[in-house]
Amino acid sequence: MSPILPPHLIGIAGPSGGGKTTLAGALCEALGEAIPVIPLDAYYRESRSSPEQLASRNFDHPDAIDDSLVADHLQALAAGRPVDRPVYDFSTHRRLAETVHVMPASFVIVEGLFVFHWPRLRQLLGTRIFLDATDELCLKRRIARDRLDRGRTEASVRHQWESTVRPMFERYGEPTAAFADAVCDGNRPLDEIVDEVTRRFGW
């Protein structure tokens, strides 16, 4: 299907482990076409720090994200132009040389902790969805993901959760729910959330 211009940009924000990536994938299936998903996690800033310094870096602060590049890429997609988004390697804390070529479509989804934090980024979004969930569920998911995908220990995940993940979200992420068009309960079954969103926005 040829893209309908301008594409409709959907933002999904919420806590770490809240189910943003899963909801983005489910919405792609529900909308029935090849919809590009832009993960905010791919846009961590480059750093020349040592591995030891990188390991202790606060990745849960909005300043860790190259928000200008994210906004530039979303603006291009909204105008019907493709972009080459970065790929971030969490095991080395660095961007890889390769990129992912992203073509615009009728919808474009961007998901991440701080999607609603920056005014420029917020203004590009046609629909803003905040997916909330309990701390208990988010931490459980975070431990499972980081142990499996990033080779972390449960102790290190819990330490990061207490020292930066939860405090930074409370300070910078949670307040952005005020900018959402819909706040969804991420503790519910995924199909119920998808049904709520698609019905509400008529997709």
Beta strands, then each sheet from edge to edge (+ up, - down):
strand 1: 8-13
strand 2: 37-39
strand 3: 83-89
strand 4: 94-102
strand 5: 107-111
strand 6: 127-132
strand 7: 182-185
sheet 1: 2+ 5+ 1+ 6+ 7+
sheet 2: 3+ 4-
end
